[in-house]
Amino acid sequence: MPDQPLPPPGAPQPPPHNPFADLPQPAQPSRSLRVVVADDNPVVRAGLTALLSGRADIKVVAEAADGREAYEAAHQHRPDVVLLDVRMPGVDGISALPYLVRIAPVVMLTYSRESEIVQEALRRGAGGYLVHGEFTADQLVEAVRDIKEGRAHFTPTAAGALLAQLRQNQAPTPPLPEGLGRSSNATAYGISPSANPHTQSQPAPPPPNFNPSHVPPSLISPENLSQVQPHVGQSSSGWTTSGRPAAPDRSRFQLSTREAEIMDLIASGMNNQQIAATCFISEKTVKNHINRIFAKLHSTSRSEAAAKWIGTAPDSHRGLG
């Protein structure tokens, strides 16, 4: 092959041959997922920010201590996702929710596990509901990524409240597709309507602490959000007037807000290390809280304290033992 003629002096040099020109070009890095974290507890905010910012594809663009600050931050930064607490001073999360969802998808990230609040949050547009103590760090990150794509996430308490609402909804449903739900489908497999009368007469029990009454929007406000309680009559015997076991009167234990949070986590089966990670505190601090909790509940073990807290101990509906 004859040599190529050299370019005349001073002429621009051709670019060198790229031996890798036929290979696919690397993908350009995508824009980070932008998140606003709203929680009135500065320790929780700092922990969530550190956790999420440690992921290469997530960036916390702002923090907020109440609903108003969350709205201002979302309006300014236009995030992809908002993590929102329920109970905050000033404007609470439930009150701010309808305005925030117009800007970005919202995930409730809270200690509030009451079924009425879960249902109201979903009615007002929340794309997910995560209760502290019921998810891991990786599950939180996965939820943030999925909510941006329109995939909802619920921890067990929130999922139970949603399922209970669906089961209690007496509104008529559209007709099923042809061939579904007919008794002939069951009898074809040897199942007759009278084969198990017990299952017909006993509907599936609702999740613990479920209250079928709906909370009107007027009850959810900055002033009375923390006072939302199940609207069920309760007798002195520890049973509701509807015949269901009444929720234990936890106010008699006189736990602080933090102690109540830790007692919830103990009752869920978490150990001290898991509680420390969830609450963003040291294990020594957790142990100090637990010692005070045991003293107030007159308990000597986690199982005894949990039984009193969730109302399964013999004295749950009477005075302290």
C-alpha positions, 0 to 999 in steps of 0.5 A: 500500500503506497504511503499517504502523502504528507500534508503541506507544512502549516496545514491542520493535522487530521485527528488521530485515529480512534481504535475504539470508535466502533464501541458504544459510547458510555451513557451520560449520568442521569440527573440525581433524584431530588428530595425534600425532607420534612420532619420537625425532629432535627435528628430525624431530618439529619439522619434521613438526609445523611442516609439519602445523600449517601446514594449516588443517584439521590440528592436532598435539596432542602429540609423543612421543620413543618408543612409551611416550610415543606411547601416553600421548599418544594415550590422553590426547588421543584423536587422529584419526591417529598418525604413528609411527617404527619405531626408537626407544629404550625402546619402539619403534614396532613394539612400541607399534603393536598398542596404538596402533591400538586408539585411532587409525589409525596411519601408520608414518613412518620411514627403515626400509625392510626388507620384513620390518618393513613386513610386520610393521607391516601385520600389527600394524595399521598403516594406511599405511607411508611411507618418508622420501625417497619422498614430498613434503610434500603427499603426507604431508598427503594421507596423513594426511587419507586415513588418517582416512577409512580409505584406506591410503597406501604409498610405493614401498618399502612397496608393493613389500614388500606386493606381494612378500608377496602373490606369495610367499603360497602359501596356497590362494585362494578360487575365482574368479567364474565365467568368470575365469581359465580357459584358454578366455578366453585362447585366445579371443584367440589366446593359448595356454598354450605361446605364450610358455614363457619367461613361464611359467618365469620368475616376476616378480622380487621388488623389491630387498632383498626377503626372503621369510622371515617375521619371527616376532613374538618377533623384534620387540622394543625390544632387537632391532628394529634387529638384524632382518636377512634370514635368507638364507645368504651366501657370500664370492662376494657371492651368497646360497646361494639363488643371489640376489645378496647385499645389500652389507655396508654396515657396512664403510663405517662411516657414521653413522646420519645419513650412512646416511640421506642416502646412502639419499636420494642413491641414490634420486636426490634432490638436495641441496635435496630432501635438506635438506627431507626431513631438515629440515637446511640445504643446507650441512649436507647438503654437509658430510655428503656430503663425509664420505660420499664420503671413507668410500666412496672415491667422487668422484661421487654415481653412484659412491657410489650404486653402491657403496651399493646393491651394483651397483659391481664392488667392492660385495661385496669390500673398499673400492676 
